[in-house]
Amino acid sequence: MSTGSLPPENLTNWQDCADVVSRNFESDDVSAIHVRIHVPISVNGEDAIHPAMVWHGKSTTSEREVVHIASPVIAESGDMMALAAAADSLPLGALRTMGGLVHVHESLVIGALPPLRLIGAVRLIATEAAITASEAI
């Protein structure tokens, strides 16, 4: 996938982040605070499209402005839910439960965020979620 025309500097606000995500991934739901996208990935040698959500928020550990990225682990696994529940309460790793589903989640601080790092992080999170699902089955 082409990265199109990217600003050479760091992304310093949510709108710039949303614009980069919208230009580089197919989206089906965009609002002032989120972009729901379909990320092309490869898992076990198979090309696929995996969903992800990118949204504007604050860090849970500080008041810093962040971009949240989450992609669902679409798998039926009680062990996965138990692990994600423990991660939610500890918190450990990048697994979170959201809307009753396990997600791979990451937050990136806005201000020192190059466009290619945001694009790469979105691809990585979606790929991690899809691989985790394939391993849990």
Disulfide bonds with the S-S distance in Angstrom:
none
